[in-house]
């Protein structure tokens, strides 16, 4: 995110009309509503996910690897599909 909530971590609770609402992981959690396009999702190895686009949309998987770009920044997640263990 940008501005005062940069580097703030939390859990998305609502996605609607181009906005997201998320609850922070602060000692005293609070909710923030902001434009969806400025939010970055951080994936972790072992995290359960659901595919949202493509021919496997709706299927569950687990993050098995995080790939980095030429600058050393996270760029792609490799997902092991739950049903047949293919990437």
C-alpha positions as CSV (number, residue, x, y, z in Angstrom):
1,X,0.0,0.0,0.0
2,X,0.9,3.6,-0.1
3,X,0.9,6.4,2.4
4,X,0.5,5.9,6.2
5,X,-0.4,2.2,5.7
6,X,2.7,1.3,3.7
7,X,4.2,-2.0,5.0
8,X,1.0,-2.6,7.0
9,X,0.1,-6.3,7.1
10,X,-3.4,-7.8,7.6
11,X,-6.1,-10.1,6.3
12,X,-8.6,-9.1,3.5
13,X,-12.1,-9.3,4.8
14,X,-14.1,-7.7,1.9
15,X,-13.4,-7.2,-1.9
16,X,-16.1,-5.1,-3.6
17,X,-16.3,-2.6,-6.4
18,X,-12.6,-2.0,-6.8
19,X,-12.0,-1.6,-3.0
20,X,-10.7,-3.9,-0.3
21,X,-11.3,-3.8,3.4
22,X,-8.7,-5.5,5.6
23,X,-8.1,-6.0,9.3
24,X,-4.5,-5.2,10.4
25,X,-2.2,-7.5,12.4
26,X,-1.5,-4.7,14.9
27,X,-1.6,-5.3,18.7
28,X,-5.0,-3.5,18.5
29,X,-6.3,-4.5,15.1
30,X,-8.4,-2.1,13.1
31,X,-10.0,-2.1,9.6
32,X,-8.8,-0.2,6.6
33,X,-10.7,0.4,3.4
34,X,-8.7,1.3,0.3
35,X,-8.5,1.0,-3.5
36,X,-7.6,-2.6,-4.5
37,X,-5.0,-1.7,-7.1
38,X,-2.6,-0.2,-4.4
39,X,-2.6,-3.3,-2.2
40,X,0.1,-6.0,-2.6
41,X,-0.5,-9.6,-1.6
42,X,2.4,-11.3,0.1
43,X,2.5,-15.1,-0.4
44,X,4.3,-17.5,1.8
45,X,5.6,-21.0,1.1
46,X,3.1,-23.5,2.5
47,X,0.1,-21.1,2.2
48,X,-3.1,-22.5,0.9
49,X,-4.5,-20.6,-2.1
50,X,-7.3,-21.0,-4.7
51,X,-6.7,-20.3,-8.4
52,X,-8.8,-17.3,-9.6
53,X,-8.1,-17.3,-13.3
54,X,-7.5,-19.7,-16.2
55,X,-8.5,-23.3,-16.9
56,X,-7.9,-24.3,-13.3
57,X,-9.9,-21.4,-11.8
58,X,-11.5,-22.4,-8.5
59,X,-9.1,-25.2,-7.7
60,X,-7.1,-25.3,-4.4
61,X,-3.4,-25.4,-4.2
62,X,-0.4,-24.8,-1.9
63,X,2.5,-22.3,-2.6
64,X,5.5,-24.5,-3.0
65,X,8.1,-22.0,-4.2
66,X,8.5,-18.2,-4.7
67,X,10.5,-17.1,-7.7
68,X,12.5,-13.9,-7.9
69,X,13.1,-11.5,-10.8
70,X,16.5,-10.2,-11.9
71,X,16.4,-7.5,-9.2
72,X,16.0,-10.2,-6.5
73,X,12.3,-9.3,-5.8
74,X,9.6,-11.8,-5.5
75,X,7.8,-12.1,-8.9
76,X,5.9,-15.4,-9.2
77,X,4.6,-18.2,-7.0
78,X,4.8,-21.8,-7.9
79,X,1.7,-23.7,-6.8
80,X,1.3,-27.4,-6.2
81,X,-2.3,-28.3,-7.0
82,X,-4.1,-30.3,-4.3
83,X,-5.9,-32.7,-6.6
84,X,-3.1,-34.2,-8.7
85,X,0.2,-32.6,-7.5
86,X,1.0,-31.0,-10.8
87,X,2.5,-27.4,-10.9
